[in-house]
Amino acid sequence: MVREGPAQPAPPPRQPEPYPAEKARGGAIILDSSLKRGIFIAGLVGAVVLVVVLGLFSLKG
């Protein structure tokens, strides 16, 4: 394979189109079933329990 001329630099990467701010705002948590509600509440409770347990372990050290 023979090159016809000097190597050309790579083209600059394409920038993605900016996402409109109107679409990015207004997120909502949709908990339309009891399973989704239970998982959400369990996650909140789990986070609180984790903070309390880590706090207790840090006091003993």
C-alpha positions as CSV (number, residue, x, y, z in Angstrom):
1,M,0.0,0.0,0.0
2,V,1.5,3.3,-1.1
3,R,0.4,6.6,0.4
4,E,-0.3,9.5,-2.0
5,G,0.6,12.3,0.3
6,P,1.4,13.2,3.9
7,A,-0.9,11.9,6.7
8,Q,-3.9,14.2,7.4
9,P,-4.9,15.0,11.0
10,A,-8.0,13.4,12.3
11,P,-11.1,15.5,12.1
12,P,-12.3,17.1,15.3
13,P,-14.9,15.1,17.2
14,R,-18.5,16.1,16.5
15,Q,-20.2,17.9,19.4
16,P,-23.7,16.5,20.3
17,E,-26.6,18.8,20.0
18,P,-27.4,20.5,23.3
19,Y,-30.4,19.1,25.1
20,P,-33.1,21.8,25.6
21,A,-33.5,23.0,29.1
22,E,-37.3,22.8,28.8
23,K,-37.1,19.0,28.4
24,A,-34.4,18.6,31.2
25,R,-36.5,20.2,33.9
26,G,-39.5,18.9,35.7
27,G,-38.5,15.3,36.6
28,A,-41.0,13.4,38.7
29,I,-40.7,10.2,40.6
30,I,-43.6,8.0,39.5
31,L,-44.6,5.4,42.1
32,D,-47.7,4.0,40.5
33,S,-47.5,0.5,41.9
34,S,-47.2,-0.8,45.4
35,L,-44.0,-2.7,44.4
36,K,-42.3,0.5,43.2
37,R,-43.5,2.4,46.4
38,G,-42.1,-0.4,48.6
39,I,-38.7,-0.4,46.9
40,F,-38.5,3.4,47.1
41,I,-39.4,3.4,50.8
42,A,-37.0,0.5,51.5
43,G,-34.2,2.4,49.8
44,L,-34.9,5.5,52.0
45,V,-35.0,3.4,55.1
46,G,-31.9,1.6,54.1
47,A,-30.0,4.8,53.7
48,V,-31.0,6.1,57.1
49,V,-30.1,2.7,58.7
50,L,-26.7,2.8,57.0
51,V,-26.0,6.3,58.3
52,V,-27.0,5.3,61.9
53,V,-24.9,2.1,61.8
54,L,-21.8,3.9,60.4
55,G,-22.3,6.6,63.0
56,L,-22.4,4.0,65.8
57,F,-19.2,2.3,64.6
58,S,-17.4,5.6,64.3
59,L,-18.2,6.5,67.9
60,K,-16.7,3.2,69.2
61,G,-13.3,3.8,67.4
